[in-house]
Amino acid sequence: MADAPDPANNQPAGYVPPKVWTWDAPSGGQFASINRPVSGATHEKVLPVGAHPLQLYSLGTPNGQKVTILLEELLAAGHSGAEYDAWKIDIGAGDQFGSGFVEINPNSKIPALVDHSVDPNIRVFESGAILIYLAEKFGAFLPTDPAKRATTLSWLMWQMGSAPFLGGGFGHFFAYAPIKIEYAINRYAMEAKRQLHVLDTHLADNRYLAGDEYTIADMAVWPWYGGVARGDTYSGAAEFLNAAEYKHLNRWTEEVAAREPVQRGRLVNRGSGPEEYRLAERHAAADIDAIRAKMKAAGA
């Protein structure tokens, strides 16, 4: 049996995990003020409801972008029933712990959706579940052929299971942790590169993740892995991970990025980037049109 690690080498030096963990102090880092070991609402806050059938409560993170990209794709494909209001949930301010949001999603994570086109209303949380719900509701971007459907759902679930290692693992320790820990960064960089290689290998023989058909699997995977490949997600990560070496992944990344609905969906509920290109709320297509016009005029 291997010898126990010397506590003097731990971080901080001398740290030994207690037999029972207790929440004695904030963990540090960018999200320390909102992290806590219990669930439930911290304050009363009724969520707003707009005029459209679909009400989305989200933030323009990779998980939030998945849903707004699908909604914009549905609208572009002629599904007028996919009109939606998108309300910004500021996770840095703890909006996800408001009573109205917790009522939709007891896990207090964005995005969350309420479908008011049916009675009683249907509430859906978890981005993958929302993508499946909307794809089935409108009969789009989820193949009905059993084999193609299975492939689409397999890649969707791959993203749901893999991205926590990319975001909560690599992204946290590379970009957000209050100190740089070589072991943690190396551990998750290795896993991030393995995942990039999985995609690159698959996309060498497939135009999209499910084959020749663009599906919700692409919409789920692209905000995370396309964002890393393009250098949009974590500053310096594309170079650190040498993302340029994955030529098939980069081909797919740029093809998906060129889609107008993808570009529109990425703008919704943004909490970062140039202030003039942020769209905190979306209530009509014209809201996005105005931002897109600014960006095109500036060559952005």
KARA-V870218 format. One record per residue. N is the residue number from 1. PSI is psi in degrees with one decimal (* if undefined). OMEGA is omega in radians with two decimals (none if undefined). Layout:
n & psi & omega
N & PSI & OMEGA
N & PSI & OMEGA
//
This chain:
n & psi & omega
1 & 134.8 & -3.10
2 & 148.5 & 3.09
3 & 147.9 & 3.09
4 & 145.3 & 3.12
5 & 147.3 & 3.09
6 & 118.4 & -3.14
7 & -23.4 & 3.13
8 & -22.4 & -3.14
9 & -3.2 & -3.14
10 & 167.7 & 3.10
11 & 115.9 & -0.05
12 & 158.7 & -3.10
13 & 132.7 & 3.13
14 & -4.3 & -3.10
15 & 131.0 & 3.05
16 & 123.7 & -3.14
17 & 134.2 & 3.10
18 & 164.5 & 3.11
19 & -35.2 & 3.10
20 & 121.2 & -3.12
21 & 138.8 & 3.04
22 & 153.4 & -3.11
23 & 90.0 & -3.08
24 & -25.5 & -3.06
25 & 155.8 & 3.06
26 & 148.8 & -3.06
27 & -12.5 & -3.10
28 & 169.1 & -3.14
29 & 178.1 & -3.00
30 & -31.6 & -3.04
31 & 18.7 & -3.08
32 & -32.3 & -3.05
33 & -18.3 & -3.11
34 & -11.0 & 3.14
35 & 136.6 & 3.13
36 & 155.1 & -3.03
37 & 14.0 & 3.13
38 & 161.6 & 3.13
39 & 179.9 & 3.09
40 & 169.2 & -3.09
41 & 145.1 & 3.04
42 & -14.5 & -3.12
43 & 159.8 & 3.11
44 & 128.3 & 3.07
45 & 116.1 & 3.11
46 & 133.3 & -3.14
47 & 143.4 & 3.08
48 & 156.0 & 3.11
49 & 125.5 & -3.13
50 & -163.5 & -3.00
51 & -15.6 & -3.01
52 & 161.9 & -3.13
53 & -36.3 & -3.06
54 & 126.4 & 3.13
55 & 117.1 & -3.09
56 & 133.8 & 3.11
57 & 111.3 & -2.89
58 & -173.5 & 3.06
59 & 148.9 & -3.04
60 & 43.8 & 2.99
61 & 174.1 & 3.07
62 & -40.8 & 3.12
63 & -38.6 & 3.10
64 & -37.3 & -3.11
65 & -31.9 & 3.14
66 & -46.3 & -3.03
67 & -42.3 & -3.14
68 & -32.6 & 3.04
69 & -46.2 & 3.12
70 & -44.1 & -3.13
71 & -41.9 & 3.11
72 & -35.4 & 3.07
73 & -41.3 & 3.12
74 & -44.0 & 3.13
75 & -42.2 & 3.12
76 & -29.0 & 3.13
77 & 1.3 & 3.06
78 & 10.9 & 3.13
79 & 87.5 & -3.07
80 & -23.4 & 3.12
81 & -6.5 & 3.12
82 & 7.6 & 3.06
83 & 142.7 & -2.98
84 & 156.0 & 2.91
85 & 132.5 & 3.11
86 & 117.4 & -3.11
87 & 133.3 & -3.10
88 & 129.5 & 3.02
89 & 107.7 & -3.10
90 & 98.3 & -3.06
91 & -25.1 & 3.09
92 & -27.8 & 3.12
93 & -3.0 & 3.11
94 & 20.1 & 3.14
95 & -28.6 & -3.10
96 & -10.1 & 3.11
97 & 8.0 & 3.04
98 & 151.3 & -3.03
99 & -38.3 & -3.13
100 & -40.5 & 3.14
101 & -43.1 & -3.14
102 & -30.1 & 3.11
103 & -33.9 & 3.08
104 & -46.1 & -3.10
105 & 101.6 & 3.14
106 & -12.2 & 3.13
107 & -4.9 & 3.06
108 & 44.0 & 3.07
109 & 143.1 & 3.05
110 & 153.8 & 0.01
111 & 167.1 & 3.02
112 & 145.0 & -3.03
113 & 142.2 & 2.99
114 & 126.4 & 3.11
115 & 109.5 & -3.12
116 & 4.4 & -3.13
117 & -6.5 & 3.14
118 & 158.2 & -3.14
119 & 117.2 & 0.04
120 & 160.5 & 3.13
121 & 150.4 & 3.10
122 & 128.3 & 3.12
123 & 133.0 & -3.10
124 & 132.5 & 3.04
125 & 166.6 & -2.96
126 & 124.7 & -3.01
127 & -41.4 & 3.13
128 & -40.3 & 3.12
129 & -38.7 & 3.12
130 & -42.2 & 3.12
131 & -45.3 & 3.14
132 & -44.2 & -3.13
133 & -49.1 & -3.10
134 & -39.9 & 3.13
135 & -41.5 & 3.12
136 & -36.5 & -3.13
137 & -40.6 & -3.07
138 & -1.9 & 3.11
139 & 44.3 & -3.06
140 & 146.5 & 3.03
141 & 14.1 & 3.00
142 & 104.1 & -3.04
143 & 149.0 & 3.07
144 & -21.5 & 3.04
145 & 128.1 & -3.03
146 & -42.8 & -3.10
147 & -44.3 & -3.14
148 & -36.8 & 3.10
149 & -43.2 & 3.13
150 & -40.7 & 3.12
151 & -43.6 & 3.12
152 & -48.2 & -3.11
153 & -31.9 & 3.10
154 & -45.3 & 3.13
155 & -32.5 & 3.05
156 & -45.7 & -3.14
157 & -30.6 & 3.02
158 & -44.7 & 3.13
159 & -44.3 & -3.10
160 & -35.8 & -3.13
161 & -27.9 & -3.04
162 & -38.7 & -3.03
163 & -31.3 & 3.07
164 & -30.7 & 3.08
165 & -32.6 & 3.10
166 & -44.7 & -3.08
167 & -63.0 & -3.11
168 & -22.9 & 3.09
169 & -81.7 & -3.10
170 & -51.8 & -3.07
171 & -41.0 & -3.13
172 & -52.8 & -3.04
173 & -27.4 & 3.12
174 & -38.4 & -2.97
175 & -30.5 & -2.92
176 & -25.4 & -3.07
177 & 145.7 & -3.09
178 & -16.9 & 3.07
179 & 155.6 & 3.09
180 & 120.6 & -3.12
181 & 110.0 & -3.05
182 & -45.7 & -3.12
183 & -47.9 & -3.09
184 & -44.2 & -3.14
185 & -43.9 & 3.12
186 & -41.3 & -3.12
187 & -47.3 & -3.07
188 & -25.0 & 3.01
189 & -40.9 & 3.10
190 & -45.1 & 3.14
191 & -39.1 & 3.12
192 & -43.9 & 3.13
193 & -35.2 & 3.07
194 & -43.3 & 3.14
195 & -41.3 & 3.09
196 & -37.3 & 3.12
197 & -36.1 & 3.05
198 & -49.2 & -3.14
199 & -44.8 & -3.10
200 & -42.4 & 3.14
201 & -44.0 & -3.14
202 & -42.4 & -3.08
203 & -8.8 & 3.02
204 & -28.4 & -3.09
205 & 5.1 & -3.09
206 & 133.4 & 3.11
207 & -47.0 & 3.09
208 & 177.2 & -3.05
209 & -34.3 & -3.14
210 & 14.7 & 3.14
211 & -129.1 & -3.11
212 & -4.9 & -3.05
213 & 130.0 & 3.08
214 & 126.5 & -3.01
215 & -179.0 & 3.08
216 & -19.6 & 3.07
217 & -43.1 & 3.10
218 & -39.8 & -3.12
219 & -28.2 & 3.13
220 & -42.5 & -3.04
221 & -37.1 & -3.01
222 & -46.2 & -3.11
223 & -33.1 & 3.12
224 & -59.7 & -2.98
225 & -34.5 & 2.99
226 & -36.5 & 3.11
227 & -40.2 & 3.09
228 & -45.0 & -3.11
229 & -35.3 & -3.11
230 & -5.9 & -3.12
231 & 20.9 & -3.07
232 & -22.8 & -2.94
233 & -53.8 & 3.14
234 & 124.4 & -3.09
235 & 125.4 & 3.11
236 & -7.5 & -3.03
237 & -37.0 & -3.12
238 & -41.9 & 3.11
239 & -43.5 & -3.11
240 & -40.8 & -3.11
241 & 0.9 & -3.10
242 & 50.4 & -3.08
243 & -21.3 & -3.13
244 & -21.3 & -3.10
245 & -13.6 & -3.09
246 & 80.1 & -2.95
247 & -35.1 & -3.13
248 & -39.6 & 3.05
249 & -42.7 & -3.13
250 & -35.0 & 3.05
251 & -49.8 & 3.12
252 & -43.4 & -3.13
253 & -47.2 & -3.09
254 & -32.9 & 3.10
255 & -44.0 & 3.11
256 & -40.4 & -3.12
257 & -27.5 & -3.10
258 & -11.8 & -3.13
259 & 131.6 & -3.12
260 & -44.6 & 3.12
261 & -32.2 & 3.10
262 & -44.5 & 3.13
263 & -36.0 & 3.10
264 & -45.4 & -3.10
265 & -31.0 & -3.12
266 & -19.2 & -3.06
267 & -17.8 & -2.96
268 & 133.9 & 3.08
269 & 28.2 & -3.10
270 & 139.7 & 3.08
271 & 5.9 & -3.14
272 & 174.9 & -3.10
273 & 178.7 & -3.14
274 & 132.3 & -3.07
275 & -38.5 & -3.07
276 & -12.5 & 3.14
277 & 10.7 & 3.11
278 & 139.2 & 3.06
279 & 96.3 & -3.05
280 & -41.4 & -3.14
281 & 149.8 & 3.08
282 & 122.2 & 3.13
283 & -11.1 & 3.12
284 & 159.1 & 3.11
285 & -32.0 & -3.12
286 & -27.0 & 3.11
287 & -44.1 & 3.11
288 & -38.5 & 3.14
289 & -40.7 & -3.10
290 & -41.3 & 3.12
291 & -42.8 & 3.14
292 & -37.3 & 3.12
293 & -40.8 & 3.09
294 & -43.9 & -3.09
295 & -42.1 & 3.14
296 & -38.0 & 3.12
297 & -32.3 & -3.14
298 & -2.7 & -3.11
299 & 22.2 & -3.11
300 & * & none
//
